Amino acid sequence: MIDLKIAGLRIAALLVLPILWAGPAHSQQPAPPKFSEEISKQDGIYQSRGITVPEGYVIDRSLLSYTFTLPPEFIDSLATLGPKDRWLDIGAGEGRAICDYSTGKYDAMHFKDRERPAKRAQSIAISIEDRRELYWHRTAASLEPNQIQYFFGKRLRQYSLEELGKFQLITDILGGFSYTENLSQFVEKTLSFLKVNGNFYTLLQDVRSENGTNRPHYPGAPFLTDLVNADGSELKVCSWLKRITCVEVTCEFKAKDAPPVEVYRIHKVCDNATVPALSPVHFAAGTPPERRFQSSTSSPSSPERTSTTR
């Protein structure tokens, strides 16, 4: 199982801002000084190298670790990709998972009962920093030009549809979904790159599960990602995802992991997905950071539709 430890950079005390940022969650408002300070610390983690890379900031996850961590449907989604399909891996680190897929390292697992495709889907890795090692360069050199690509130096929100295109499969294991300071904007941008009938697989560590029975993993500390409604009532991440239009959401809580994780499959069923806005009210640098967001709406009176919880 992959290492899902959290570094000691976490700050347990909750910072509550005097007022929420003005305007919609997707606007680029200047951050308060304390918030900016934590963002700067987080940038330092992104740029760390060698022995300065903090514990918990894992950059070498293999494809095998993806299959152990993500929902079981991920294997099927990957195995059914054809040469005209495309896979985007956000927060890909060294890009090992894409290299493993492109070289057929785990064919025996993924194509056990299926005919192996003659050619893999085109795969793109995205990372804030360039983490490529010799393994990536050798793999890329052995394949057709642009069969695998590595983009770095920008946040996901800074890429256009013309730069990246559309994808049948998108993954994020402790990438932007776990680290962004603007969660609703990140999800909105991710869904804009996802084709109709495509799947986005991701997860969060140490988060309130959909059934609400778990407590924060670390005594005296909040959940790593914490959501509240406009009236201050608790909003579970899975419930918030289910409010997005044009998607079907499946959530699975893995209590045996340390810290526990909740994994998500977001299946896009139509275009023009609308993501409920969240305003950031707390951010403390870490691997991953502590984050708190507030919805602009109160808890809905009717149950969510188009979703499933395991």
C-alpha positions in Angstrom: 0.0 0.0 0.0 1.3 3.5 -0.7 2.6 5.7 2.0 -0.2 8.1 3.1 1.5 9.7 6.1 1.2 13.3 6.8 4.2 15.5 7.6 4.6 17.4 10.8 4.0 20.7 8.9 0.3 20.5 9.8 -1.0 23.3 12.0 -3.7 22.0 14.3 -5.2 25.3 15.4 -8.1 26.5 13.1 -7.7 29.9 11.6 -11.1 31.6 11.2 -10.9 34.7 9.1 -12.9 37.7 10.3 -14.9 37.8 7.1 -15.1 35.5 4.1 -13.5 36.6 0.8 -15.8 38.8 -1.1 -17.4 37.7 -4.4 -17.7 34.2 -6.0 -15.3 31.4 -5.0 -14.0 31.4 -8.6 -12.8 35.0 -8.6 -9.2 35.8 -7.9 -9.4 38.0 -4.8 -6.2 39.0 -2.9 -5.6 36.6 0.0 -5.4 37.9 3.6 -1.8 38.1 4.8 -1.9 35.0 7.0 -3.5 33.0 4.1 -0.7 34.2 1.7 1.9 33.2 4.2 0.6 29.6 4.3 0.4 29.5 0.5 4.0 30.6 0.4 5.0 27.8 2.7 3.1 25.4 0.5 5.0 26.6 -2.6 8.2 25.8 -0.7 7.0 22.2 -0.3 6.3 22.0 -4.1 9.8 23.1 -4.9 11.6 21.0 -2.3 14.3 18.6 -3.5 16.3 15.7 -2.2 16.4 15.5 1.6 14.3 18.6 1.9 11.2 16.9 0.5 9.0 16.5 3.6 7.6 13.2 4.7 4.2 12.4 3.1 5.0 14.3 -0.1 5.1 11.2 -2.3 6.3 11.7 -5.9 7.0 8.1 -7.1 3.6 6.3 -7.0 3.4 3.4 -9.4 0.4 2.3 -11.4 0.0 -0.6 -9.0 -0.5 1.8 -6.1 -3.2 3.5 -8.1 -5.1 0.3 -8.5 -4.9 -0.5 -4.7 -6.1 3.0 -3.7 -8.7 4.1 -6.2 -12.1 2.5 -6.6 -12.2 -0.9 -8.4 -13.8 0.7 -11.4 -10.5 2.5 -12.2 -9.0 -0.8 -13.5 -11.9 -1.2 -15.9 -11.7 2.4 -17.0 -8.0 2.1 -17.7 -8.3 -1.3 -19.5 -11.0 0.0 -21.9 -9.0 2.9 -23.1 -8.3 2.7 -26.8 -5.6 4.3 -29.0 -7.9 7.3 -29.6 -8.6 7.9 -25.9 -6.6 10.0 -23.6 -5.6 9.9 -19.9 -4.7 12.9 -17.7 -2.9 12.3 -14.4 -2.9 15.4 -12.2 -0.2 15.7 -9.5 1.7 12.9 -11.3 5.1 13.4 -9.5 7.7 11.4 -11.5 5.0 10.1 -13.8 5.6 6.5 -12.9 2.0 5.4 -13.2 1.8 6.7 -16.8 5.1 5.0 -17.7 3.9 1.7 -16.2 0.7 1.9 -18.3 2.5 2.9 -21.5 5.0 0.1 -21.3 2.5 -2.5 -20.4 4.1 -3.3 -17.0 0.9 -4.3 -15.4 -0.9 -5.8 -18.5 -1.4 -9.1 -16.6 -3.5 -7.3 -14.0 -5.4 -4.9 -16.3 -6.1 -7.1 -19.3 -6.6 -10.5 -17.6 -9.9 -11.2 -19.3 -9.6 -8.7 -22.2 -7.9 -8.4 -25.4 -4.8 -6.2 -25.1 -5.1 -3.1 -27.2 -2.5 -2.8 -30.0 -1.7 0.7 -28.9 -2.1 2.5 -25.6 -4.1 5.7 -25.1 -2.1 9.0 -25.2 -1.3 9.9 -21.6 -0.4 13.3 -20.1 1.2 13.9 -16.7 0.8 17.2 -14.9 2.9 18.5 -12.0 3.6 21.9 -10.6 7.3 21.1 -10.5 9.3 18.9 -12.9 9.9 15.6 -11.1 10.9 13.5 -14.1 13.7 11.0 -13.7 15.7 8.8 -16.0 12.8 6.3 -16.0 10.5 8.8 -17.6 12.9 9.9 -20.3 13.8 6.4 -21.3 10.2 5.4 -21.5 9.3 8.5 -23.6 12.2 7.7 -25.9 11.0 4.2 -26.5 7.5 5.3 -27.6 6.0 7.2 -30.5 6.4 11.0 -30.2 3.9 12.5 -27.8 2.6 9.1 -26.7 3.3 10.3 -23.2 3.8 14.0 -22.3 4.8 15.8 -19.1 3.5 19.3 -18.4 4.8 21.4 -15.4 5.3 24.9 -14.2 1.6 25.9 -14.0 -1.4 25.2 -11.9 -4.3 23.3 -13.5 -6.4 26.4 -13.7 -3.8 28.1 -15.9 -4.1 25.5 -18.7 -6.6 26.1 -21.5 -8.6 23.5 -23.4 -6.6 24.2 -26.5 -3.4 23.3 -24.6 -4.6 20.0 -23.0 -7.7 18.9 -24.9 -10.3 16.5 -23.6 -9.8 13.2 -21.8 -11.7 10.0 -21.3 -10.0 9.3 -18.0 -8.6 11.8 -15.3 -6.9 10.7 -12.1 -5.6 12.6 -9.1 -4.0 10.8 -6.1 -3.1 13.5 -3.5 -2.6 16.0 -6.3 -4.5 19.2 -6.8 -7.8 17.9 -5.4 -6.0 17.5 -2.0 -3.8 20.6 -2.2 -5.7 23.4 -3.9 -6.7 26.4 -2.0 -9.8 26.8 -4.3 -11.6 23.4 -4.4 -14.6 24.4 -6.4 -12.5 26.1 -9.1 -10.3 23.1 -9.3 -13.2 20.6 -9.7 -14.8 22.9 -12.3 -11.6 23.1 -14.3 -11.0 19.3 -14.1 -14.5 18.6 -15.4 -14.0 21.0 -18.3 -11.3 18.7 -19.5 -13.3 15.5 -19.1 -15.3 14.1 -21.9 -19.0 13.1 -21.5 -19.1 9.5 -20.3 -15.5 9.9 -19.0 -14.4 9.3 -15.4 -12.5 11.3 -12.8 -11.0 9.3 -10.0 -9.6 11.0 -6.9 -9.4 10.8 -3.1 -9.0 12.8 0.1 -7.2 11.8 3.3 -8.7 12.3 6.8 -12.1 13.7 5.8 -15.6 13.3 7.2 -17.1 10.2 5.5 -20.5 10.2 3.9 -22.0 8.2 6.8 -20.4 10.7 9.3 -19.3 8.1 11.8 -15.5 8.8 11.8 -13.5 11.4 13.8 -10.4 13.3 12.7 -7.4 11.0 12.5 -5.2 13.2 14.7 -6.5 13.9 18.2 -7.0 17.6 18.8 -6.8 18.4 15.1 -9.5 19.1 12.5 -10.1 17.0 9.4 -7.6 17.8 6.7 -10.4 19.0 4.4 -13.5 20.4 6.1 -16.6 21.8 4.4 -19.5 23.7 6.0 -22.7 25.1 4.6 -23.5 28.8 4.5 -25.4 28.5 7.8 -22.3 26.8 9.4 -23.7 23.3 9.5 -21.4 20.4 8.4 -21.2 19.6 4.7 -19.6 16.3 3.8 -17.3 16.3 0.7 -19.2 13.4 -0.8 -22.5 15.4 -0.4 -21.0 18.5 -1.9 -19.8 16.5 -4.9 -23.3 15.1 -5.4 -24.6 18.6 -5.8 -22.6 19.0 -9.0 -24.8 18.9 -12.1 -24.1 16.6 -15.1 -22.2 14.0 -13.0 -22.8 10.8 -11.1 -20.8 10.3 -8.0 -19.7 7.2 -6.1 -18.0 7.5 -2.7 -16.1 4.8 -0.8 -14.6 5.3 2.7 -11.5 3.2 3.5 -11.3 3.2 7.3 -8.4 0.8 7.5 -5.9 3.2 5.8 -3.8 5.4 8.1 -5.0 8.0 7.9 -8.3 6.9 6.4 -9.2 8.0 2.9 -12.4 8.5 1.0 -12.1 7.7 -2.7 -14.4 9.1 -5.4 -15.5 8.2 -8.9 -17.1 11.2 -10.7 -18.7 10.1 -14.0 -19.6 12.9 -16.4 -23.0 12.3 -18.1 -23.5 15.7 -19.9 -21.8 18.9 -20.7 -22.0 22.2 -18.8 -21.4 20.8 -15.3 -22.1 23.3 -12.6 -20.0 23.1 -9.4 -21.4 24.7 -6.2 -19.1 27.5 -5.2 -16.9 27.2 -2.1 -15.1 30.0 -0.4 -11.7 29.3 1.3 -11.7 30.3 5.0 -8.7 28.3 6.3 -5.4 27.0 4.8 -2.4 25.6 6.7 0.6 24.3 4.7 1.3 20.6 4.9 1.4 17.3 3.0 -1.5 17.6 2.3 -2.5 21.0 3.8 -5.4 21.6 6.3 -8.2 23.4 4.4 -11.7 24.7 5.3 -14.2 25.8 2.8 -17.7 27.4 3.2 -20.5 26.8 0.7 -22.6 29.8 -0.5 -25.8 27.8 0.1 -27.3 26.1 3.1 -28.0 22.3 3.3 -30.6 21.3 0.7 -33.9 20.0 2.1 -34.1 17.2 -0.5 -31.7 14.3 -0.8 -29.1 14.3 -3.6 -29.8 12.3 -6.7 -27.4 10.8 -9.3 -25.0 9.2 -6.7 -24.1 6.2 -4.8 -22.3 5.6 -1.5 -20.6 2.3 -0.6 
